Amino acid sequence: MIFYFTGTGNSLYIARQIEKNPISIPQVIHGEQHTFSDERIGIVAPIYGHEMPQMVKEFIKNTDFQTDYFYLILTYGCRHGGASELALNYCRSCGKEPDYIQVILMADNWAPNFDMDYESKKDTQVEAHLAEILKDIREKKHAISPVTDKDRAAHQEFLAHIKAAPKDLWQHLILIKDNCIGCGICEKVCPTKSIAVSNGRAVFTPGHCQTCFACVHACPQKAIGFTIPEVNPEARYRNPAVTLQDIIQSNQQK
């Protein structure tokens, strides 16, 4: 059994390589079932600011995983900043002890800082790394991806940077532009109902945004951008093995 959270498809792609029918966290987190049992239970999620999305943290905290082997696979795009150690500490704070945590380099969808044209083409050696991870999981290997002092310093640098920013900065990054046609795709790909169409136009409501940027990258008009500058406003990203319909099925909140 494997659960996943995805904004632009990377974590869904990884989850599918591990099991054929992974389970979307946005689709089960509000359900009545809070206990899951299996021989192996895993979670695949991206990291934002070196940590798991808030929704993933809440899922881990409020779910009882009855298994002999609990593992996490964390996708990242630039630097992981000690994500495995941060995830381990968080799980322990919730009374859970992962047997295995691994990070895997993929394209970075943080459009303010990275050019999506470049990210979609960069060689991340993902298949080779994934093969190693699959072998580890099959063999139920116990290991936590190593973290260096340089990784920890990167995270502290990030924390110092955001400390100087407004407290709720991450809830005010999305900008709806004048060329919005109200097609509703953004509403369908948002895992938290933070964006919806009203009177023929998308409206963003801050408060629960996960900064997954599914809405930004899925908009066919490029009518959703950022309140801060981005490297290449004309470039957007979705994992090439994942369709728009896959993202909708993963995230759409009825």
PAPARO-663461 format. One record per atom (N, C-alpha, C): residue in three letters; x, y, z. Coordinates in steps of 0.001 Angstrom, whole numbers, padded with zeros to 6 digits, always signed. Each point is the difference from the previous one (the first is absolute). Layout:
<rs>
ALAXYZ ...
</rs>
This chain:
<rs>
MET+000855-001187+000000 MET-000855+001187+000000 MET+000889+001235+000000 ILE-000334+000935-000897 ILE+000799+001210-000070 ILE-000894+001209-000233 PHE+000279+001068+000724 PHE-000748+001252-000090 PHE+000910+001058-000629 TYR-000630+000986-000640 TYR+000816+001033-000632 TYR-000710+001347+000012 PHE+000815+001045-000132 PHE-000484+001370-000205 PHE+000752+000536-001203 THR-000720+000633-000936 THR+000667+000505-001191 THR-000605+001303-000470 GLY+000840+000884-000554 GLY-000486+001239-000594 GLY+000201+000000-001502 THR+001167-000483-000422 THR+000306-000024-001431 THR+000426-001382-000495 GLY-000224-001030+000812 GLY+000118-001365-000500 GLY+001233-000784+000390 ASN+001035+000635+000524 ASN+001220-000745+000309 ASN-000223-001088+001045 SER-000639+000361+001094 SER-000219-000984+001065 SER-000981-001084-000433 LEU-000981+000350-000825 LEU-000908-001012-000536 LEU+000767-000974-000884 TYR+000901+000513-000813 TYR+000801-000876-000859 TYR+000790-001003+000841 ILE+000659+000484+001050 ILE+000792-000885+000858 ILE-000902-001030+000676 ALA-001142+000460+000527 ALA-000917-000911+000695 ALA-000471-001117-000922 ARG-000256+000333-001252 ARG-000468-001003-000969 ARG+001064-001032-000333 GLN+001250+000362+000130 GLN+001063-000973-000263 GLN+000127-000995+001149 ILE-000498+000393+001157 ILE+000073-000881+001168 ILE-001225-000901+000067 GLU-001181+000574-000226 GLU-001245-000764-000027 GLU-000899+000530-001105 LYS-000767-000860-000601 LYS-000806+000353-001165 LYS-001083+001017+000318 ASN-000627-000132+001164 ASN-001119+000875+000346 ASN+000248+000725+001322 PRO+000858+001005-000016 PRO+000259+000756+001232 PRO-001231+000808+000409 ILE-000038+000397+001252 ILE-001166+000688+000569 ILE+000327+001471+000237 SER-000857+000878-000504 SER+000214+001434+000135 SER-000348+000472+001409 ILE+000932+000681+000637 ILE-000250+000535+001337 ILE-001134+001022+000007 PRO-000069+000931-000964 PRO-001130+000939+000001 PRO-001360-000676-000116 GLN-000039-001216-000551 GLN-001272-000690-000164 GLN-000404-000837+001209 VAL+000945-000260+000911 VAL-000346-000832+001164 VAL+000105+000727+001333 ILE+000666+001148+000001 ILE+000291+000657+001285 ILE-001266+000436+000728 HIS-001052+000309-000741 HIS-001237+000440+000636 HIS-001027-001127+000144 GLY+000412-001222-000328 GLY-000912-001137+000094 GLY-000142-000524+001418 GLU-000815-001017+000148 GLU-000271-000573+001320 GLU+001057-001002+000431 GLN+000773-000531-000953 GLN+000996-001008+000345 GLN+001306+000664+000410 HIS+000460-000331+001194 HIS+001238+000582+000516 HIS+000999-001082+000417 THR-000319-001250-000303 THR+000902-001110+000285 THR+000186-000821-001273 PHE+001253-000272-000330 PHE+000308-000781-001191 PHE+000988-001094+000367 SER-000220-001194-000538 SER+000844-001145+000314 SER+000535-000636-001274 ASP+001283-000308-000006 ASP+000607-000689-001136 ASP+001399-000450+000394 GLU+000564-000894-000810 GLU+001350-000487+000269 GLU+001017+001142-000072 ARG-000176+000869-001008 ARG+000821+001196-000151 ARG-000936+001187-000199 ILE+000293+001108+000620 ILE-000757+001238-000246 ILE+001000+001123-000235 GLY-000184+000682-001133 GLY+000912+001070-000355 GLY-000714+001295-000319 ILE+000740+001090+000051 ILE-000504+001318-000376 ILE+001023+000633-000939 VAL-000498+000484-001137 VAL+000847+000732-000935 VAL-000513+001426-000059 ALA+000881+000960+000208 ALA-000424+001402+000025 ALA+001162+000894-000396 PRO-000308+001170-000536 PRO+001045+000984-000271 PRO+000397+000700+001281 ILE+001097+000735-000050 ILE+000359+000855+001132 ILE-000049+001456-000454 TYR-000544+000830+000860 TYR-000073+001438-000241 TYR+000733+000677+001161 GLY+001069+000717-000319 GLY+000810+000555+001089 GLY+000618-001102+000828 HIS+000331-001122-000670 HIS+000694-001147+000608 HIS-000906-000857+000884 GLU-001281+000348+000103 GLU-000906-000779+000846 GLU-001220-000471-000779 MET-000677-000992+000542 MET-001190-000537-000644 MET-001131+001032+000007 PRO-000894-000040-000996 PRO-001155+000904+000013 PRO-000818-000171+001277 GLN-000646+001065+000421 GLN-000768-000030+001239 GLN-001058-001093-000022 MET-000637-000199-001145 MET-001029-001031-000093 MET+000581-001389+000259 VAL+001200-000241-000488 VAL+000653-001291+000223 VAL+000333-000168+001478 LYS+000473+001072+000616 LYS+000288-000060+001439 LYS-001257-000328+000801 GLU-001095+000647-000346 GLU-001256-000251+000708 GLU-000453-001444-000196 PHE+000174-000514-001213 PHE-000381-001387-000284 PHE+000814-000965+000847 ILE+001301+000220+000066 ILE+000859-000860+000807 ILE-000399+000074+001477 LYS-000231+001195+000477 LYS-000320+000197+001419 LYS-001303-000682+000391 ASN-000998+000064-000862 ASN-001345-000452+000359 ASN-000352-001395-000498 THR+000982-000712-000564 THR-000271-001323-000565 THR+000778-001075+000746 ASP-000652-001129+000208 ASP+000624-001154+000640 ASP+000459-000957-001088 PHE+001310-000127-000180 PHE+000559-000898-001008 PHE+000384-001310+000672 GLN-000771-001032-000233 GLN+000267-001308+000590 GLN+000803-000817-001011 THR+001307-000008+000184 THR+000884-000646-000953 THR+001322-000345+000663 ASP+000692-000973-000573 ASP+001339-000349+000470 ASP+001068+000837-000691 TYR-000417+000759-001037 TYR+000992+000759-000768 TYR-000626+001290-000503 PHE+000383+001116+000619 PHE-000534+001320-000338 PHE+001125+000828-000607 TYR-000241+000559-001196 TYR+001070+000711-000690 TYR-000494+001274-000673 LEU+000941+000919-000255 LEU-000288+001271-000656 LEU+000967+000197-001162 ILE-000537+000443-001143 ILE+000814+000412-001134 ILE-000306+001467-000263 LEU+001011+000847+000060 LEU-000185+001441-000120 LEU+000664+000508-001275 THR-000789+000599-000885 THR+000534+000532-001240 THR+000409+001459+000197 TYR+001105+000382-000644 TYR+000456+001391+000112 TYR+000639+000415-001321 GLY+000211+001319-000165 GLY+000464+000463-001286 GLY+001335+000727-000002 CYS+000398+000606+001085 CYS+001257+000758+000018 CYS+000896-000513+001126 ARG-000385+000264+001238 ARG+000737-000508+001148 ARG-001016-000511+001007 HIS+000328-001106+000630 HIS-000981-000587+000923 HIS+000116+000562+001417 GLY+001110+000642+000313 GLY+000110+000671+001290 GLY-000204-000897+001205 GLY+000397-001263-000143 GLY-000167-000923+001134 GLY-001428-000461+000187 ALA-000741-000120-001104 ALA-001425-000343+000068 ALA-000265-001316+000717 SER+000879-000979-000184 SER-000228-001298+000642 SER+000053+000124+001522 GLU+000937+000771+000494 GLU+000124+000204+001444 GLU-001181+000793+000546 LEU-000430+001027-000733 LEU-001149+000798+000409 LEU-001267-000856+000023 ALA-000159-000855-000999 ALA-001167-000876-000047 ALA+000035-001029+001128 LEU+001194-000535+000273 LEU+000148-000966+001090 LEU-000382+000637+001329 ASN+000489+001201+000242 ASN-000308+000686+001254 ASN-001495+000290+000116 TYR-000615+000374-001118 TYR-001435+000272+000052 TYR-000778-001276+000312 CYS+000337-001089-000679 CYS-000701-001266+000246 CYS+000152-000425+001464 ARG+001183+000155+000530 ARG+000226-000371+001405 ARG-000818+000862+000938 SER-000184+001280-000372 SER-000825+000876+000838 SER-001455-000438+000007 CYS-000376-000801-001020 CYS-001371-000530-000099 CYS-000088-001424+000534 GLY+001099-000494+000563 GLY+000007-001354+000543 GLY+000159-001075-001050 LYS+000584+000349-001136 LYS+000188-000969-001084 LYS+001483-000091-000345 GLU+000451-001194-000307 GLU+001417-000242-000265 GLU+000172-000602-001397 PRO+000355+000816-000998 PRO+000220-000537-001352 PRO+001178-000968-000031 ASP-000154-001052-000789 ASP+001093-000954-000176 ASP+000960+000445-001097 TYR-000503+000826-000903 TYR+000793+000359-001177 TYR-000465+001357-000503 ILE+000947+000896-000251 ILE-000312+001287-000620 ILE+001061+000272-001056 GLN-000460+000309-001206 GLN+000935+000313-001072 GLN-000458+001242-000741 VAL+000948+000803-000469 VAL-000299+001165-000830 VAL+000406-000316-001433 ILE-000712+000590-000965 ILE+000304-000267-001403 ILE-000116+001295-000808 LEU+001044+000308-000740 LEU+000082+001237-000774 LEU-000839-000095-001271 MET-000849+001023-000213 MET-000823+000076-001209 MET-000069+001464-000433 ALA-000871+000315-000937 ALA-000168+001389-000429 ALA-000571+000828+001143 ASP+000396+001256+000080 ASP-000496+000914+001026 ASP-001101+000857-000594 ASN-001190+000003+000621 ASN-001123+000759-000564 ASN-000145+001390+000611 TRP+001000+000427+000799 TRP-000075+001330+000637 TRP+000337+001054-001062 ALA-001010+000390-000761 ALA+000188+000888-001146 ALA+000604+001365+000330 PRO-000225+000565+001187 PRO+000656+001279+000277 PRO+001525-000059-000091 ASN+000582-001151+000314 ASN+001458-000104+000038 ASN+000609-000819-001130 PHE-000823-000801-000678 PHE+000559-000923-000983 PHE-000750+000079-001328 ASP+000755-000155-001089 ASP-000567+000009-001345 ASP-000550-001400-000301 MET-001309-000085-000205 MET-000616-001305-000228 MET+000457-000649-001302 ASP+000399+000790-000985 ASP+000551-000584-001229 ASP+001282-000768+000304 TYR+000833+000570+000861 TYR+001236-000682+000388 TYR-000300-001200+000900 GLU-000900+000205+000976 GLU-000304-001064+000956 GLU-000550-001244-000690 SER-000798+000196-001039 SER-000613-001137-000690 SER+001013-000814-000798 LYS+001183+000576-000214 LYS+001003-000683-000814 LYS+001223-000448+000794 LYS+000147+000431+001245 LYS+001228-000311+000734 LYS+000086-001488+000325 ASP+001202-000502+000011 ASP+000248-001417+000260 ASP+000129-000221+001502 THR-001004-000630+000583 THR+000005-000219+001445 THR+000379-001435+000388 GLN+000235-000854-001001 GLN+000340-001406+000279 GLN-001100-000680+000815 VAL-001231+000433-000233 VAL-001095-000469+000847 VAL-000230-001508-000126 GLU+000109-000542-001200 GLU-000295-001430-000176 GLU+001014-000873+000727 ALA+001261+000383-000055 ALA+001033-000776+000698 ALA-000205+000059+001505 HIS-000305+001191+000501 HIS-000226+000153+001433 HIS-001262-000735+000431 LEU-001023+000077-000843 LEU-001251-000679+000316 LEU+000184-001506+000064 ALA+000821-000544-000881 ALA+000264-001442+000016 ALA+000603-000425+001335 GLU+000889+000822+000541 GLU+000602-000294+001302 GLU-001056+000053+001108 ILE-000875+000994-000084 ILE-001051+000136+001010 ILE-000958-001182-000043 LEU-000387-000417-001194 LEU-000913-001136-000141 LEU+000618-001263+000599 LYS+001277-000195-000236 LYS+000699-001165+000564 LYS-000004+000071+001524 ASP+000268+001185+000535 ASP+000014+000172+001458 ASP-001363-000341+000602 ILE-001064+000472-000643 ILE-001351-000220+000523 ILE-000370-001476-000065 ARG+000336-000646-001110 ARG-000287-001434-000119 ARG+000702-000789+001099 GLU+001197+000405+000320 GLU+000792-000706+001011 GLU-000262+000521+001408 LYS-000915+000971+000117 LYS-000322+000627+001285 LYS+001258+000496+000713 LYS+000791+000714-000745 LYS+001230+000551+000556 LYS-000318+001094+001011 HIS+000746+000039+001069 HIS-000143+001040+001012 HIS+001121+001022-000200 ALA-000378+001212-000387 ALA+001005+001035-000251 ALA-000669+001360-000093 ILE+000692+001012+000437 ILE-000434+001388-000133 ILE+001042+000699-000872 SER-000437+000665-001043 SER+000926+000689-000899 SER+000912+000930+000800 PRO+001306-000084-000196 PRO+000939+000769+000817 PRO-000149+001509-000188 VAL+000263+000729+001061 VAL-000084+001459+000014 VAL+001332+000558+000485 THR+000505+001000-000706 THR+001284+000604+000357 THR-000207+001336+000706 ASP+001062+000522+000578 ASP-000068+001327+000614 ASP-000329+001063-001053 LYS+000453-000215-001231 LYS-000310+000934-001083 LYS-001496+000006-000283 ASP-000618-001176+000050 ASP-001451-000094-000194 ASP-000731+000753+001105 ARG+000420-000212+001216 ARG-000638+000679+001139 ARG+000181+001514-000097 ALA+001177+000424-000453 ALA+000261+001431-000161 ALA-000909+000603-001068 ALA-000264-000773-001052 ALA-000898+000472-001062 ALA-001394+000234+000547 HIS-000440-000886+000875 HIS-001334+000171+000584 HIS-000024+001196+000940 GLN+001036+000187+000766 GLN+000050+001155+000900 GLN+000044+001309-000790 GLU+000674-000024-001125 GLU+000029+001166-000885 GLU-001396+000313-000511 PHE-000730-001044-000367 PHE-001377+000174-000473 PHE-000879+000575+001110 LEU+000138-000533+001212 LEU-000807+000477+001116 LEU+000292+001463+000309 ALA+001257+000387-000093 ALA+000364+001395+000245 ALA-000597+000906-001063 HIS-000051-000506-001219 HIS-000561+000786-001110 HIS-001487+000237+000201 ILE-000736-001061+000345 ILE-001451+000166+000129 ILE-000375+000720+001296 LYS+000898-000019+000974 LYS-000274+000703+001257 LYS-000119+001504-000236 ALA+000734+000479-001010 ALA-000029+001424-000324 ALA-001204+000367-000867 ALA-000709-001009-000512 ALA-001150+000234-000869 ALA-001276+000062+000835 PRO-001089+000511-000576 PRO-001281-000011+000722 PRO-000363-001410+000454 LYS-000611-000113+001160 LYS-000266-001301+000611 LYS-000813-000915-000900 ASP-000980+000565-000733 ASP-000866-000818-000843 ASP+000326+000149-001484 LEU+001274+000235-000297 LEU+000425+000216-001389 LEU-000476-001114-000924 TRP+000127-001257+000451 TRP-000313-001140-000863 TRP-001476-000055-000374 GLN-000833+000709+000741 GLN-001431+000020-000315 GLN-000374+001140-000958 HIS+001007+000734-000444 HIS-000299+001154-000861 HIS+000910+000041-001221 LEU+000297-001164-000537 LEU+000877-000078-001170 LEU-000768-000076-001311 ILE-001243-000469+000043 ILE-000769-000246-001221 ILE-000651+001283-000498 LEU+000149+000239-001311 LEU-000571+001192-000636 LEU-000826-000403-001211 ILE-001267+000401-000023 ILE-000875-000258-001148 ILE+000108+001190-000953 LYS+000357-000258-001246 LYS+000209+001060-000974 LYS-001291+000297-000779 ASP+000043+001089-000755 ASP-001188+000462-000723 ASP-000417-000933-001128 ASN+000904-000856-000476 ASN-000355-000883-001111 ASN-000655-001301+000445 CYS-000392-000101+001264 CYS-000745-001170+000484 CYS-001332-000098-000752 ILE-000326-001209-000477 ILE-001261-000206-000725 ILE-000995-000824+000815 GLY+000357-000323+001237 GLY-000924-000741+000859 GLY-000237-001429-000424 CYS+001011-000654-000542 CYS-000172-001372-000501 CYS-000195-001016+001120 GLY+000497+000304+001203 GLY-000220-000873+001152 GLY+001047-001061+000231 ILE+001025-000065-000844 ILE+001035-001017+000197 ILE+000731+000210+001318 CYS+000272+001253+000339 CYS+000695+000286+001262 CYS-000780-000533+001193 GLU-001308+000142-000051 GLU-000857-000477+001081 GLU+000086-001515+000129 LYS+000117-000686-001128 LYS+000022-001460-000009 LYS+001326-000580+000491 VAL+001090+000746-000185 VAL+001300-000551+000399 VAL+000443+000440+001394 CYS-000764+000875+000633 CYS+000387+000474+001340 CYS-000390-001017+001069 PRO+000947-000440+000832 PRO-000302-001002+001025 PRO-000697+000537+001241 THR-000157+001331+000096 THR-000572+000573+001218 THR-001170+000949-000257 LYS-000521+000017-001215 LYS-001106+000903-000361 LYS+000373+001459+000267 SER+001270+000325-000214 SER+000462+001362+000226 SER-000265+000904-001195 ILE-000374-000591-001106 ILE-000261+000784-001199 ILE-001271-000543-000657 ALA-000871+000915-000424 ALA-001277-000399-000586 ALA-000454+001066-000979 VAL-000871-000393-000906 VAL-000529+000934-000990 VAL-001273+000638+000541 SER-000037+001319-000043 SER-001182+000758+000423 SER-000253+001108-001002 ASN-001223+000041-000520 ASN-000366+001020-000994 ASN+000945-000011-001199 GLY+000356-001215-000428 GLY+000805-000157-001199 GLY+001475+000290+000154 ARG+000477+000020+001232 ARG+001413+000321+000225 ARG+000523-000748+001215 ALA+001235-000451-000083 ALA+000612-000693+001134 ALA+000224+000966+001157 VAL-000282-000491+001202 VAL+000202+000789+001212 VAL+000827-000840+000975 PHE+001096+000561+000471 PHE+000875-000695+000949 PHE-000308+000450+001418 THR-000172-000982+000899 THR-000269+000299+001403 THR+001157-000525+000842 PRO+000802+000874+000595 PRO+001133-000451+000814 PRO-000461-000636+001311 GLY+000898-000743+000598 GLY-000288-000606+001297 GLY+000394-001459+000068 HIS-000248-000734-001094 HIS+000311-001429-000001 HIS+000864-000419-001186 CYS+000513+000957-000754 CYS+000839-000304-001167 CYS+001219-000819+000431 GLN+000295-001057-000768 GLN+001142-000862+000297 GLN+001253+000420-000771 THR-000087+001044-000812 THR+001060+000453-000910 THR+000477-001127-000914 CYS-000935-000844-000419 CYS+000335-001066-000951 CYS+000071+000546-001423 PHE-000656+001141-000227 PHE-000024+000694-001288 PHE-000635-000821-001114 ALA-000863-000937+000363 ALA-000728-000761-001025 ALA-000815+000948-000871 CYS-000609+001004+000617 CYS-000832+000949-000744 CYS+000821+000802-000996 VAL+001178+000438+000420 VAL+000873+000790-000871 VAL+000420-000805-001219 HIS+000462-001209+000237 HIS+000560-000803-001084 HIS-001066-000615-000907 ALA-001220-000137+000487 ALA-001048-000633-000806 ALA-000813+000995-000822 CYS+000063+001281+000310 CYS-000830+000992-000687 CYS+000355+000083-001485 PRO-000941-000300-000892 PRO+000307+000013-001444 PRO+000239+001401-000549 GLN-000470+001016+000708 GLN+000164+001386-000446 GLN+001226+000680+000606 LYS+000695-000727+000899 LYS+001072+000618+000800 LYS-000530+001255+000698 ALA-001254-000110+000432 ALA-000667+001137+000655 ALA+000194+000002+001506 ILE+000683-001029+000511 ILE+000305-000046+001434 ILE+001506+000093+000157 GLY+000416+001026+000693 GLY+001419+000205+000220 GLY+000282+000272+001461 PHE+000979+000857+000251 PHE+000457+000239+001360 PHE+000027+001485+000329 THR-000090+000285+001270 THR+000109+001381+000461 THR+001457+000431+000117 ILE+000910-000916-000265 ILE+001435+000291-000026 ILE+000525-000357-001385 PRO+001140+000553-000410 PRO+000525-000279-001343 PRO+000315-001481-000188 GLU-000097-000477-001246 GLU+000399-001363-000306 GLU+000974+000003-001172 VAL+000797-001044-000089 VAL+001079-000053-000980 VAL-000519-000008-001427 ASN-000994-000841-000277 ASN-000523-000127-001366 ASN-001519-000145+000054 PRO-000739+001097-000045 PRO-001467-000043+000132 PRO-000699-000788-001105 GLU+000701-000266-001093 GLU-000605-000724-001116 GLU+000177-001511+000109 ALA+000792-000448+000944 ALA+000295-001431+000121 ALA-000729-000606+001184 ARG-000600-001154-000224 ARG-000702-000729+001052 ARG+000442-001462-000032 TYR-000327-000743+001062 TYR+000517-001359+000119 TYR-001068-000986+000461 ARG+000036-001180-000579 ARG-000704-001163+000523 ARG+000846-001214-000371 ASN+000123-000945+000905 ASN+000781-001200-000290 ASN-000485-000617-001307 PRO+000899-000295-000927 PRO-000407-000475-001320 PRO-000764-001319-000008 ALA+000102-000771+001071 ALA-000710-001278+000070 ALA-001357+000133+000691 VAL-000363+001225+000377 VAL-001242+000251+000737 VAL-000881+000945-000813 THR-001291-000300-000088 THR-000921+000828-000770 THR-000705+001010+000900 LEU-000603+000988-000637 LEU-000802+000965+000752 LEU-001132-000715+000720 GLN-000609-000975-000653 GLN-001080-000744+000639 GLN+000487-000743+001239 ASP+001239-000473-000023 ASP+000585-000651+001180 ASP+000056+000974+001179 ILE+000418+001241-000280 ILE+000095+001002+001062 ILE-001396+000331+000531 ILE-000959+000103-000904 ILE-001383+000281+000422 ILE-000523-001120+000891 GLN+000199-001241-000414 GLN-000477-001141+000797 GLN+000693-000057+001354 SER+001233+000453+000054 SER+000747-000015+001252 SER-000481+001051+000975 ASN-000374+001172-000516 ASN-000178+001167+000858 ASN-001407+000581+000078 GLN-000835-000261-000983 GLN-001308+000680-000021 GLN-000823-000307+001230 GLN-000472+001052+000633 GLN-000830-000133+001197 GLN-001454+000226-000371 LYS-000821-001004+000185 LYS-001409+000084-000371 LYS-000758+000903+000975 
</rs>
